[in-house]
Amino acid sequence: MMSGRETEQDAWWDHACRELVPRAMAATTGCDPGCAREVGADIASRGRAFARCGPSARDVLITPFVEEAIHHRPLDAPLSVRSAVVVVVRNSLVERDHALGHLADADIRAITKVMTELLHAFLVMRPRAREAGWLAGEFAGLPGRYPRAWSAFATTTPGLRTCNFAQACCPRPSLATFRSSFAGPDQRLQQLAC
């Protein structure tokens, strides 16, 4: 039986995060089952909190991660959802386990892809807060803790969900190209002397 505030969608999300994700993590990554359950619970909590936030608050939360999320898969998922996955999943305890070496880069990519589909479904099913700037859960205190950053992001994000971001049409430079574009110290001194 669900509590007064828990919806059917919340129960579905909790099951996905607390049961399916840890089971898959333990089976495919070799992650300790207890640790995988902890990660799943953290993702569940962060996802519910994000889902309860108002639209403009969600926009502010995802803004710092839009550029990172441009290359996340699946590419056909809305950029706002891929950015939300960074907030909800990649910035969860998944990051801790990755930093500790318990999850490889390939594991992170696989988790990101699967959770993009799950989070997208959850956000579509779950109604948003009526107040545009409403923040919930662990996100509620962010404007007070980081007032300048929050204000800066809030003023630059109106309509972010409706923007159509595209990858740059120029190729990504390689590190070798970057290094070769700078002359060594001896060459710069010779150029200055001429």
DRENLODREN-598006 format. One record per residue: residue number from 1; x, y, z of N, C-alpha, C, O in turn. Coordinates in steps of 0.2 Angstrom, whole numbers, plus 5000, padded with zeros to 4 digits. Layout:
// DRENLODREN-598006
(rec NUM (X Y Z) (X Y Z) (X Y Z) (X Y Z)),
...
***
This chain:
// DRENLODREN-598006
(rec 1 (5004 4994 5000) (5000 5000 5000) (5004 5006 5000) (5009 5007 5003)),
(rec 2 (5002 5011 4996) (5006 5017 4995) (5004 5022 5001) (4999 5023 5003)),
(rec 3 (5009 5026 5003) (5008 5032 5008) (5004 5037 5004) (5003 5037 4998)),
(rec 4 (5001 5042 5008) (4997 5047 5006) (5001 5051 5000) (4997 5053 4996)),
(rec 5 (5007 5052 5001) (5011 5056 4996) (5013 5052 4990) (5015 5055 4985)),
(rec 6 (5014 5046 4991) (5017 5042 4985) (5012 5040 4980) (5007 5038 4982)),
(rec 7 (5014 5041 4974) (5010 5039 4968) (5012 5033 4965) (5017 5030 4967)),
(rec 8 (5008 5030 4961) (5009 5024 4957) (5016 5025 4954) (5020 5020 4953)),
(rec 9 (5017 5031 4951) (5023 5032 4947) (5029 5032 4952) (5034 5030 4950)),
(rec 10 (5028 5035 4958) (5034 5034 4963) (5035 5027 4964) (5041 5025 4965)),
(rec 11 (5030 5023 4965) (5031 5016 4967) (5035 5013 4961) (5040 5009 4962)),
(rec 12 (5033 5014 4955) (5037 5011 4949) (5044 5014 4949) (5048 5010 4948)),
(rec 13 (5045 5020 4950) (5052 5023 4950) (5056 5020 4955) (5062 5018 4954)),
(rec 14 (5053 5019 4961) (5057 5016 4967) (5059 5009 4965) (5064 5007 4967)),
(rec 15 (5054 5005 4962) (5055 4998 4961) (5061 4998 4955) (5066 4994 4956)),
(rec 16 (5061 5002 4950) (5066 5002 4945) (5073 5004 4948) (5078 5000 4947)),
(rec 17 (5073 5009 4953) (5080 5011 4956) (5082 5006 4961) (5088 5005 4962)),
(rec 18 (5077 5004 4965) (5079 5000 4971) (5080 4993 4970) (5083 4989 4974)),
(rec 19 (5077 4990 4965) (5077 4983 4964) (5081 4982 4957) (5086 4978 4957)),
(rec 20 (5079 4984 4952) (5082 4983 4945) (5089 4985 4944) (5093 4982 4942)),
(rec 21 (5090 4992 4946) (5096 4995 4945) (5102 4991 4949) (5107 4989 4946)),
(rec 22 (5101 4990 4955) (5106 4987 4959) (5107 4980 4957) (5113 4978 4957)),
(rec 23 (5102 4976 4955) (5103 4969 4952) (5107 4969 4946) (5112 4965 4945)),
(rec 24 (5105 4974 4941) (5109 4974 4935) (5116 4977 4937) (5121 4974 4934)),
(rec 25 (5117 4982 4941) (5124 4984 4943) (5128 4978 4946) (5134 4977 4944)),
(rec 26 (5125 4975 4950) (5129 4969 4954) (5131 4964 4949) (5136 4961 4949)),
(rec 27 (5126 4962 4944) (5127 4957 4939) (5132 4959 4934) (5136 4955 4932)),
(rec 28 (5132 4965 4931) (5136 4967 4926) (5143 4970 4927) (5147 4970 4923)),
(rec 29 (5143 4974 4933) (5149 4978 4935) (5153 4975 4940) (5159 4977 4941)),
(rec 30 (5151 4970 4943) (5154 4967 4949) (5154 4971 4955) (5158 4970 4960)),
(rec 31 (5150 4976 4955) (5149 4981 4961) (5146 4977 4966) (5142 4973 4965)),
(rec 32 (5148 4978 4972) (5146 4975 4978) (5138 4976 4979) (5136 4981 4978)),
(rec 33 (5134 4971 4980) (5127 4971 4980) (5124 4976 4985) (5120 4980 4984)),
(rec 34 (5128 4977 4991) (5126 4982 4996) (5127 4989 4993) (5123 4993 4994)),
(rec 35 (5133 4990 4990) (5134 4996 4987) (5130 4998 4982) (5127 5004 4981)),
(rec 36 (5128 4993 4978) (5123 4994 4972) (5116 4996 4975) (5113 5000 4972)),
(rec 37 (5114 4993 4980) (5108 4995 4983) (5108 5002 4986) (5103 5006 4985)),
(rec 38 (5113 5004 4989) (5114 5011 4991) (5114 5016 4985) (5111 5021 4986)),
(rec 39 (5117 5014 4980) (5117 5019 4974) (5110 5019 4971) (5108 5025 4969)),
(rec 40 (5106 5013 4971) (5099 5013 4968) (5095 5018 4972) (5091 5021 4970)),
(rec 41 (5096 5017 4979) (5092 5021 4984) (5093 5029 4983) (5088 5033 4983)),
(rec 42 (5099 5030 4982) (5101 5037 4981) (5098 5040 4974) (5096 5046 4974)),
(rec 43 (5099 5036 4969) (5096 5038 4962) (5088 5039 4963) (5085 5044 4961)),
(rec 44 (5085 5034 4967) (5078 5035 4968) (5076 5041 4971) (5071 5045 4969)),
(rec 45 (5079 5043 4977) (5078 5049 4980) (5079 5055 4976) (5075 5060 4976)),
(rec 46 (5085 5056 4973) (5086 5061 4969) (5081 5062 4963) (5079 5068 4961)),
(rec 47 (5079 5057 4960) (5074 5057 4954) (5067 5059 4957) (5064 5063 4954)),
(rec 48 (5065 5057 4963) (5059 5059 4965) (5059 5067 4967) (5054 5071 4966)),
(rec 49 (5065 5069 4970) (5065 5076 4972) (5065 5080 4965) (5062 5086 4965)),
(rec 50 (5069 5078 4960) (5069 5082 4954) (5062 5082 4951) (5060 5088 4948)),
(rec 51 (5059 5077 4951) (5052 5077 4948) (5047 5081 4951) (5043 5084 4948)),
(rec 52 (5048 5082 4958) (5044 5087 4962) (5046 5094 4961) (5042 5099 4963)),
(rec 53 (5051 5096 4957) (5053 5103 4956) (5049 5106 4951) (5047 5102 4946)),
(rec 54 (5048 5112 4951) (5045 5116 4946) (5049 5117 4940) (5055 5116 4940)),
(rec 55 (5045 5119 4934) (5049 5119 4928) (5055 5123 4927) (5060 5122 4925)),
(rec 56 (5054 5129 4930) (5060 5134 4930) (5065 5132 4934) (5071 5133 4933)),
(rec 57 (5064 5129 4940) (5069 5126 4944) (5072 5120 4941) (5079 5120 4942)),
(rec 58 (5069 5116 4938) (5072 5111 4934) (5077 5113 4929) (5083 5111 4928)),
(rec 59 (5075 5119 4925) (5079 5122 4920) (5086 5124 4923) (5091 5123 4921)),
(rec 60 (5085 5127 4929) (5091 5130 4933) (5096 5124 4935) (5102 5124 4934)),
(rec 61 (5093 5119 4937) (5096 5113 4940) (5100 5109 4934) (5106 5107 4935)),
(rec 62 (5097 5109 4928) (5101 5106 4922) (5106 5110 4918) (5110 5107 4915)),
(rec 63 (5105 5117 4919) (5109 5121 4915) (5117 5120 4915) (5120 5120 4910)),
(rec 64 (5120 5119 4921) (5127 5118 4921) (5129 5111 4917) (5135 5110 4916)),
(rec 65 (5124 5107 4916) (5126 5100 4913) (5124 5099 4906) (5125 5094 4903)),
(rec 66 (5121 5104 4903) (5119 5104 4896) (5125 5102 4891) (5124 5097 4887)),
(rec 67 (5130 5105 4892) (5136 5104 4887) (5138 5097 4888) (5140 5094 4883)),
(rec 68 (5139 5095 4894) (5141 5088 4896) (5136 5083 4893) (5138 5078 4890)),
(rec 69 (5130 5084 4893) (5125 5079 4891) (5124 5079 4884) (5120 5074 4881)),
(rec 70 (5126 5084 4880) (5125 5084 4873) (5127 5077 4870) (5124 5075 4865)),
(rec 71 (5133 5074 4872) (5135 5068 4869) (5133 5062 4873) (5135 5056 4870)),
(rec 72 (5129 5062 4878) (5126 5056 4881) (5121 5053 4877) (5117 5056 4873)),
(rec 73 (5121 5046 4877) (5116 5042 4874) (5110 5040 4878) (5111 5039 4884)),
(rec 74 (5104 5039 4875) (5103 5039 4868) (5102 5046 4866) (5099 5051 4869)),
(rec 75 (5105 5048 4860) (5105 5054 4857) (5098 5057 4855) (5097 5063 4854)),
(rec 76 (5093 5052 4854) (5087 5055 4852) (5082 5057 4858) (5077 5059 4857)),
(rec 77 (5085 5056 4864) (5081 5058 4870) (5082 5066 4870) (5087 5068 4868)),
(rec 78 (5077 5069 4873) (5078 5076 4873) (5084 5078 4878) (5086 5075 4883)),
(rec 79 (5087 5084 4875) (5093 5086 4879) (5092 5088 4886) (5096 5087 4891)),
(rec 80 (5086 5090 4888) (5084 5092 4894) (5084 5086 4899) (5085 5086 4905)),
(rec 81 (5081 5080 4896) (5081 5074 4900) (5088 5071 4901) (5090 5069 4906)),
(rec 82 (5093 5071 4895) (5099 5069 4896) (5103 5073 4901) (5107 5071 4905)),
(rec 83 (5102 5080 4902) (5105 5084 4907) (5102 5083 4914) (5106 5083 4919)),
(rec 84 (5096 5081 4914) (5093 5079 4920) (5096 5072 4923) (5097 5071 4929)),
(rec 85 (5098 5068 4918) (5101 5062 4920) (5108 5063 4924) (5110 5060 4928)),
(rec 86 (5111 5068 4921) (5117 5070 4925) (5116 5073 4932) (5120 5071 4937)),
(rec 87 (5111 5076 4933) (5109 5079 4940) (5107 5073 4944) (5109 5072 4950)),
(rec 88 (5102 5069 4941) (5099 5063 4945) (5104 5057 4946) (5104 5055 4952)),
(rec 89 (5107 5055 4941) (5111 5049 4941) (5118 5050 4941) (5121 5047 4946)),
(rec 90 (5121 5053 4937) (5128 5054 4937) (5131 5058 4943) (5137 5056 4945)),
(rec 91 (5127 5062 4945) (5130 5066 4951) (5127 5063 4958) (5128 5065 4963)),
(rec 92 (5125 5057 4957) (5123 5053 4963) (5129 5049 4966) (5135 5050 4964)),
(rec 93 (5127 5044 4970) (5133 5040 4972) (5136 5036 4967) (5141 5032 4968)),
(rec 94 (5133 5036 4961) (5137 5033 4955) (5144 5036 4954) (5149 5032 4953)),
(rec 95 (5144 5042 4955) (5150 5046 4954) (5155 5044 4959) (5161 5043 4958)),
(rec 96 (5153 5043 4965) (5158 5040 4971) (5161 5034 4969) (5167 5032 4969)),
(rec 97 (5156 5029 4967) (5159 5022 4965) (5163 5022 4959) (5168 5018 4958)),
(rec 98 (5162 5027 4954) (5166 5028 4948) (5173 5030 4951) (5178 5028 4949)),
(rec 99 (5173 5035 4955) (5179 5038 4958) (5183 5033 4961) (5190 5033 4961)),
(rec 100 (5180 5028 4965) (5183 5023 4969) (5186 5017 4964) (5189 5013 4967)),
(rec 101 (5184 5017 4958) (5186 5012 4954) (5181 5006 4953) (5183 5001 4950)),
(rec 102 (5175 5007 4957) (5171 5001 4957) (5167 5001 4950) (5164 4996 4949)),
(rec 103 (5166 5006 4947) (5163 5007 4940) (5167 5009 4935) (5170 5015 4936)),
(rec 104 (5168 5006 4930) (5172 5008 4924) (5168 5013 4920) (5162 5014 4921)),
(rec 105 (5172 5017 4915) (5169 5021 4911) (5163 5018 4907) (5158 5021 4906)),
(rec 106 (5164 5012 4904) (5159 5009 4900) (5153 5007 4905) (5147 5008 4902)),
(rec 107 (5154 5006 4911) (5148 5005 4916) (5144 5011 4916) (5138 5011 4916)),
(rec 108 (5147 5017 4917) (5144 5024 4918) (5140 5025 4912) (5134 5027 4912)),
(rec 109 (5143 5024 4906) (5139 5025 4899) (5133 5021 4899) (5128 5023 4897)),
(rec 110 (5134 5014 4901) (5128 5010 4901) (5122 5012 4906) (5116 5012 4904)),
(rec 111 (5124 5014 4912) (5120 5016 4917) (5116 5022 4914) (5110 5023 4915)),
(rec 112 (5120 5027 4912) (5117 5033 4909) (5112 5032 4904) (5107 5035 4904)),
(rec 113 (5114 5027 4899) (5109 5026 4894) (5102 5023 4896) (5097 5025 4895)),
(rec 114 (5103 5018 4901) (5097 5015 4903) (5093 5020 4908) (5087 5020 4907)),
(rec 115 (5096 5023 4912) (5093 5028 4916) (5090 5034 4912) (5085 5037 4915)),
(rec 116 (5092 5036 4907) (5089 5041 4903) (5082 5039 4901) (5078 5043 4901)),
(rec 117 (5082 5033 4898) (5075 5030 4896) (5070 5030 4902) (5065 5032 4902)),
(rec 118 (5073 5027 4908) (5068 5027 4914) (5067 5033 4917) (5061 5035 4918)),
(rec 119 (5071 5038 4917) (5070 5045 4920) (5065 5048 4915) (5061 5052 4918)),
(rec 120 (5066 5048 4909) (5062 5051 4904) (5054 5049 4905) (5050 5053 4906)),
(rec 121 (5053 5042 4906) (5047 5039 4907) (5044 5042 4914) (5038 5044 4914)),
(rec 122 (5048 5042 4919) (5046 5044 4925) (5044 5052 4925) (5038 5054 4928)),
(rec 123 (5048 5056 4922) (5046 5063 4922) (5040 5064 4918) (5036 5069 4919)),
(rec 124 (5039 5061 4912) (5033 5061 4908) (5027 5059 4912) (5022 5063 4912)),
(rec 125 (5027 5054 4916) (5021 5052 4920) (5020 5056 4926) (5014 5056 4928)),
(rec 126 (5025 5059 4929) (5024 5063 4935) (5022 5070 4934) (5026 5073 4930)),
(rec 127 (5017 5072 4937) (5015 5080 4936) (5020 5084 4939) (5023 5082 4944)),
(rec 128 (5022 5090 4936) (5026 5095 4939) (5023 5099 4945) (5017 5099 4945)),
(rec 129 (5027 5102 4948) (5025 5106 4954) (5021 5112 4950) (5023 5114 4945)),
(rec 130 (5016 5115 4953) (5012 5121 4951) (5017 5127 4951) (5016 5131 4946)),
(rec 131 (5021 5128 4956) (5025 5134 4956) (5031 5133 4952) (5035 5128 4953)),
(rec 132 (5032 5137 4947) (5038 5136 4943) (5045 5136 4946) (5049 5131 4944)),
(rec 133 (5046 5139 4951) (5053 5139 4954) (5053 5134 4960) (5058 5135 4964)),
(rec 134 (5048 5130 4961) (5048 5126 4967) (5054 5121 4967) (5055 5118 4962)),
(rec 135 (5057 5120 4973) (5063 5115 4973) (5061 5110 4979) (5058 5112 4984)),
(rec 136 (5063 5104 4978) (5061 5099 4983) (5067 5095 4985) (5072 5095 4981)),
(rec 137 (5067 5091 4990) (5072 5087 4992) (5079 5090 4993) (5079 5096 4996)),
(rec 138 (5084 5087 4991) (5091 5089 4992) (5092 5095 4988) (5097 5098 4989)),
(rec 139 (5088 5097 4983) (5089 5103 4979) (5086 5109 4982) (5087 5115 4980)),
(rec 140 (5082 5108 4987) (5078 5114 4990) (5082 5120 4993) (5081 5125 4993)),
(rec 141 (5088 5118 4996) (5092 5123 4999) (5098 5126 4994) (5101 5130 4997)),
(rec 142 (5098 5124 4988) (5103 5127 4984) (5103 5134 4983) (5109 5137 4983)),
(rec 143 (5097 5137 4982) (5098 5145 4981) (5101 5148 4987) (5104 5153 4986)),
(rec 144 (5099 5146 4993) (5102 5149 4999) (5109 5148 5000) (5113 5152 5002)),
(rec 145 (5112 5142 4998) (5119 5140 4999) (5123 5143 4993) (5129 5145 4994)),
(rec 146 (5120 5144 4987) (5124 5146 4981) (5120 5152 4978) (5118 5151 4972)),
(rec 147 (5119 5157 4981) (5114 5162 4979) (5117 5166 4972) (5113 5167 4968)),
(rec 148 (5123 5167 4971) (5125 5170 4965) (5125 5165 4959) (5123 5167 4954)),
(rec 149 (5127 5159 4960) (5127 5154 4955) (5119 5153 4953) (5118 5153 4947)),
(rec 150 (5115 5152 4958) (5108 5151 4956) (5105 5157 4952) (5102 5156 4948)),
(rec 151 (5107 5163 4955) (5104 5169 4951) (5107 5169 4944) (5103 5171 4939)),
(rec 152 (5113 5168 4943) (5116 5168 4936) (5113 5163 4932) (5111 5164 4926)),
(rec 153 (5112 5157 4934) (5109 5151 4930) (5101 5153 4929) (5099 5152 4923)),
(rec 154 (5098 5156 4934) (5091 5157 4933) (5090 5163 4928) (5085 5163 4925)),
(rec 155 (5094 5167 4927) (5093 5173 4922) (5095 5170 4915) (5094 5174 4910)),
(rec 156 (5099 5165 4915) (5101 5163 4908) (5097 5157 4905) (5099 5155 4900)),
(rec 157 (5092 5154 4909) (5089 5148 4907) (5082 5149 4905) (5079 5144 4903)),
(rec 158 (5079 5155 4904) (5072 5155 4902) (5071 5151 4896) (5074 5152 4891)),
(rec 159 (5066 5146 4896) (5064 5143 4889) (5070 5137 4888) (5070 5135 4882)),
(rec 160 (5074 5135 4892) (5079 5130 4891) (5076 5124 4888) (5079 5121 4883)),
(rec 161 (5070 5122 4890) (5067 5115 4888) (5065 5116 4881) (5065 5111 4877)),
(rec 162 (5064 5122 4878) (5061 5122 4871) (5067 5124 4867) (5066 5124 4861)),
(rec 163 (5073 5125 4869) (5079 5127 4865) (5081 5120 4861) (5080 5115 4864)),
(rec 164 (5083 5121 4855) (5086 5116 4851) (5093 5116 4851) (5096 5120 4846)),
(rec 165 (5097 5113 4855) (5104 5113 4855) (5106 5108 4850) (5104 5103 4849)),
(rec 166 (5112 5110 4846) (5115 5106 4841) (5122 5105 4843) (5125 5110 4845)),
(rec 167 (5125 5100 4841) (5132 5099 4841) (5135 5104 4836) (5133 5105 4831)),
(rec 168 (5141 5106 4838) (5145 5111 4834) (5146 5107 4827) (5148 5101 4827)),
(rec 169 (5146 5110 4822) (5147 5107 4815) (5155 5106 4814) (5156 5102 4809)),
(rec 170 (5159 5109 4818) (5166 5108 4816) (5169 5102 4820) (5166 5100 4825)),
(rec 171 (5174 5099 4818) (5176 5093 4821) (5180 5095 4828) (5182 5100 4829)),
(rec 172 (5180 5090 4832) (5183 5091 4839) (5190 5091 4838) (5193 5087 4834)),
(rec 173 (5194 5096 4841) (5201 5096 4840) (5204 5090 4844) (5202 5089 4850)),
(rec 174 (5210 5088 4842) (5213 5082 4846) (5218 5086 4850) (5220 5092 4849)),
(rec 175 (5221 5082 4855) (5226 5085 4860) (5232 5087 4855) (5236 5092 4857)),
(rec 176 (5234 5082 4851) (5240 5083 4846) (5239 5090 4842) (5244 5094 4842)),
(rec 177 (5233 5091 4840) (5232 5097 4836) (5233 5103 4841) (5236 5108 4839)),
(rec 178 (5230 5103 4847) (5230 5108 4851) (5238 5110 4853) (5240 5116 4853)),
(rec 179 (5242 5105 4854) (5249 5106 4856) (5253 5109 4850) (5257 5113 4851)),
(rec 180 (5251 5106 4844) (5255 5109 4839) (5253 5116 4837) (5257 5119 4833)),
(rec 181 (5248 5118 4839) (5246 5125 4838) (5250 5130 4842) (5249 5136 4841)),
(rec 182 (5253 5128 4847) (5257 5132 4851) (5265 5131 4850) (5267 5126 4850)),
(rec 183 (5268 5137 4848) (5275 5136 4847) (5279 5135 4854) (5276 5138 4859)),
(rec 184 (5284 5132 4853) (5288 5131 4860) (5291 5138 4862) (5291 5143 4858)),
(rec 185 (5294 5138 4868) (5297 5145 4870) (5302 5147 4866) (5303 5153 4865)),
(rec 186 (5307 5143 4863) (5312 5146 4859) (5309 5149 4853) (5312 5154 4851)),
(rec 187 (5304 5146 4850) (5301 5148 4844) (5298 5155 4845) (5298 5159 4841)),
(rec 188 (5295 5156 4851) (5291 5162 4852) (5296 5168 4853) (5295 5173 4851)),
(rec 189 (5302 5166 4857) (5307 5171 4858) (5310 5173 4851) (5311 5179 4850)),
(rec 190 (5311 5169 4846) (5313 5171 4840) (5308 5175 4836) (5310 5179 4832)),
(rec 191 (5302 5173 4837) (5297 5177 4833) (5297 5184 4836) (5296 5189 4832)),
(rec 192 (5298 5185 4843) (5298 5192 4846) (5304 5196 4844) (5303 5202 4843)),
(rec 193 (5309 5192 4843) (5316 5196 4841) (5315 5199 4834) (5319 5203 4832)),
(rec 194 (5311 5196 4829) (5311 5198 4822) (5308 5204 4821) (5307 5207 4816)),
***
